Amino acid sequence: MKLVANAEALHDAFQYAGSIITSSLDGTIYKNVKLEAGPEQTILSSSDMEVGLRVQAEGVEVQEEGVVLVPEENVSRILDDTLDEQVTLETEDENALQIRSSDGYFRILSHPTEDFQDLEVPEDRGKVEVDPELYSYMVRRTTFAAAAERGRYALHGILLVLEEDGTLKIVAADGRRLATVTKKANNPDGEEFWCLVPKKGIQQTARLAKLSDEPLWMTATEGKFFAGNDRGMVGCVLVEGQFPDYKSIMPASPKYTVELPTRVLLSAVRRTGYMTTSETKAVDFQLQPGKLVISSESPELGQGEVEMEIDYDGEEGEVTFNPNLLEDMLSLVERESVKFQFNDPESPCMFKSGFDYTYLISPIVPDEGSEG
């Protein structure tokens, strides 16, 4: 194999392929990237047993075809710090990859390519397509709410739902909160799927979407999910387990409904949150005619209160939240206002932004102390 490549472009491809590699992975093979120089394109592949990636490197001239399996970290660092615009990569034998620049030479030991498990390519990828910016928007507003660890429900997975009419939903939850976005996909054949995708798989698909302006295609097969575009593909094993019935916990005919200015609310939540500790992580919402009073208090720090003038003339109501859970959502909302709805201090409360975004949050119930 021999190729001449734009150092920056090749570095970007290696970084993307290596983005699923973590120090916790067992086995040397999963810390490597497969570089395959073909007649029409150069492909980099990686895997962590749960998620697999393929990405096409740009700015590469293939002089001799070939394939090599090399440590991502070593190659990425050399390409990143090389001052030359172009570098030459070459394999003279099966044991090493040589990287040459005008002032440097590196011989990086490689590994047998037969040990690497290539990403399976679905025979029929379907015709479902999503606008890349739209998909990135959906992922950004949901994945933060997913659980970090396995639990009773499969909340460490992201629920992806496609309906026959093209309605596409992404839902993430961790037991204390739930975020869901609903948009439209191009679904000419009326495909349907309901699948739990690993959080890493959803995030990598969003990263791939940013590499191209072309639509992102996606399909779900038995136990697997695939998505791709003209730059590459992501494939992952679906999460096993049950996702809660999120529709059943949505407040029905809420007693309290009020429109709140997003930036003002975020400022109030942040400032009152500064007066809390890990033991007193709670801010109180007191809804009154014409105003919303947000307050907090802790024995170690003192107390804080912010009063917001609002257009509200209903009954008084009160509810308590973990400010961190509110800040996570409010910092992502781009609309000028959010709709706040709840029934009582103990039931899930709902924040809505436009017609497509819903965020449910469990309040802190008084007898739970200060735990969020």
Secondary structure as the mmCIF struct_conf table of DSSP 4:
data_model
#
loop_
_struct_conf.conf_type_id
_struct_conf.id
_struct_conf.beg_label_comp_id
_struct_conf.beg_label_asym_id
_struct_conf.beg_label_seq_id
_struct_conf.end_label_comp_id
_struct_conf.end_label_asym_id
_struct_conf.end_label_seq_id
STRN STRN1 LYS A 2 ASN A 6
HELX_RH_AL_P HELX_RH_AL_P1 ALA A 7 ALA A 17
HELX_RH_3T_P HELX_RH_3T_P1 GLY A 18 ILE A 20
TURN_TY1_P TURN_TY1_P1 SER A 23 SER A 24
BEND BEND1 GLY A 27 GLY A 27
HELX_RH_3T_P HELX_RH_3T_P2 THR A 28 LYS A 31
STRN STRN2 ASN A 32 ALA A 37
BEND BEND2 PRO A 39 GLU A 40
STRN STRN3 THR A 42 SER A 47
BEND BEND3 MET A 49 GLU A 50
STRN STRN4 VAL A 51 ALA A 57
BEND BEND4 GLU A 58 GLY A 59
STRN STRN5 VAL A 60 GLU A 64
STRN STRN6 GLY A 66 PRO A 71
HELX_RH_AL_P HELX_RH_AL_P2 GLU A 72 ASP A 81
BEND BEND5 ASP A 84 GLU A 85
STRN STRN7 GLN A 86 GLU A 90
BEND BEND6 GLU A 92 ASN A 95
STRN STRN8 ALA A 96 ARG A 100
BEND BEND7 SER A 102 ASP A 103
STRN STRN9 TYR A 105 LEU A 109
STRN STRN10 HIS A 111 HIS A 111
HELX_RH_3T_P HELX_RH_3T_P3 THR A 113 ASP A 115
BEND BEND8 PHE A 116 PHE A 116
HELX_LH_PP_P HELX_LH_PP_P1 ASP A 118 GLU A 120
BEND BEND9 GLU A 123 GLU A 123
BEND BEND10 LYS A 127 LYS A 127
STRN STRN11 GLU A 129 VAL A 130
HELX_RH_AL_P HELX_RH_AL_P3 PRO A 132 ARG A 140
TURN_TY1_P TURN_TY1_P2 ARG A 141 THR A 142
HELX_RH_3T_P HELX_RH_3T_P4 THR A 143 ALA A 145
BEND BEND11 ALA A 146 ALA A 146
BEND BEND12 ALA A 148 GLU A 149
BEND BEND13 ARG A 152 TYR A 153
TURN_TY1_P TURN_TY1_P3 LEU A 155 HIS A 156
STRN STRN12 GLY A 157 LEU A 162
TURN_TY1_P TURN_TY1_P4 GLU A 164 ASP A 165
BEND BEND14 GLY A 166 GLY A 166
STRN STRN13 THR A 167 ALA A 173
BEND BEND15 GLY A 175 ARG A 176
STRN STRN14 ARG A 177 LYS A 184
STRN STRN15 ASN A 186 ASN A 186
TURN_TY1_P TURN_TY1_P5 PRO A 188 ASP A 189
STRN STRN16 PHE A 193 PRO A 198
HELX_RH_AL_P HELX_RH_AL_P4 LYS A 199 ALA A 209
TURN_TY1_P TURN_TY1_P6 LYS A 210 LEU A 211
BEND BEND16 ASP A 213 GLU A 214
HELX_LH_PP_P HELX_LH_PP_P2 PRO A 215 PRO A 215
STRN STRN17 LEU A 216 THR A 221
TURN_TY1_P TURN_TY1_P7 GLU A 222 GLY A 223
STRN STRN18 LYS A 224 ASN A 229
TURN_TY1_P TURN_TY1_P8 ASP A 230 ARG A 231
STRN STRN19 GLY A 232 VAL A 237
HELX_LH_PP_P HELX_LH_PP_P3 LEU A 238 GLU A 240
BEND BEND17 GLY A 241 GLY A 241
HELX_RH_3T_P HELX_RH_3T_P5 TYR A 246 ILE A 249
BEND BEND18 MET A 250 MET A 250
HELX_LH_PP_P HELX_LH_PP_P4 PRO A 251 PRO A 251
BEND BEND19 ALA A 252 SER A 253
BEND BEND20 LYS A 255 LYS A 255
STRN STRN20 TYR A 256 PRO A 261
HELX_RH_AL_P HELX_RH_AL_P5 THR A 262 GLY A 273
TURN_TY1_P TURN_TY1_P9 TYR A 274 MET A 275
BEND BEND21 SER A 278 THR A 280
STRN STRN21 VAL A 283 GLN A 288
TURN_TY1_P TURN_TY1_P10 PRO A 289 GLY A 290
STRN STRN22 LYS A 291 SER A 298
TURN_TY1_P TURN_TY1_P11 PRO A 299 LEU A 301
STRN STRN23 GLY A 302 GLU A 309
BEND BEND22 ASP A 311 ASP A 311
BEND BEND23 GLY A 314 GLY A 314
STRN STRN24 GLY A 317 PHE A 321
HELX_RH_AL_P HELX_RH_AL_P6 PRO A 323 LEU A 330
TURN_TY1_P TURN_TY1_P12 SER A 331 LEU A 332
BEND BEND24 ARG A 335 GLU A 336
STRN STRN25 SER A 337 PHE A 342
BEND BEND25 ASN A 343 ASP A 344
TURN_TY1_P TURN_TY1_P13 PRO A 345 GLU A 346
BEND BEND26 SER A 347 SER A 347
STRN STRN26 CYS A 349 SER A 353
TURN_TY1_P TURN_TY1_P14 GLY A 354 ASP A 356
STRN STRN27 TYR A 357 ILE A 361
HELX_LH_PP_P HELX_LH_PP_P5 SER A 362 VAL A 365
HELX_RH_3T_P HELX_RH_3T_P6 PRO A 366 GLU A 368
TURN_TY1_P TURN_TY1_P15 GLY A 369 SER A 370
#
